[in-house]
Amino acid sequence: MEDKNIRNAAKGANKNFWIAIVLSVMLVGGVPMIVLGATNKIGVLLGAGIAFTVLGFYGCPLGWVMYGEAKFRAALVGAIECEGTVTVDALVAQFGKPKNKIVADIRKLIEKRYLAGYAFDGETLVYASKKERPKERVYVGKCPSCNAIMEYADGKVRCPYCGFVREATVEEIQRSE
């Protein structure tokens, strides 16, 4: 199910990307169509140029915003499926987005079936299948080398990106239990 959820989220982002590209081309292509249609008295070309320009002018920014949102949601699915991050607080820490946005996006992902097999209570995602989900990671701060979020495991604090390792403090060990 994990791969299917990730693939579906990526397909949704790709669809939004192509919509944004088409609207951008319409904006750029509509202006010369207006000029050619008006100078050569070709009404169909003039009308199509006006329609393309208007659709591109209003739709292009919306298309790119929709694409950005879809890419963020695809990254959210990846964090949930691949990294096992299933609490809202951990996702807020990982992505640096407001809690209400993360909650709304998780609900949207479940609604669109990009997180098939999950139940959400507003704070935690629970995988409904018998298949064992990855263990929740405990995030303990930012890496001094690359500024990524570090995680606690087996008495050590590690950066999953640059490999920086340090001993865990007593407080971090108690928090993870």
Helices and strands as residue ranges (DSSP letters): H 2-39, H 43-81, H 88-95, H 99-111, E 118-120, E 125-127, E 138-142, E 149-153, E 156-158, E 165-167, H 170-176
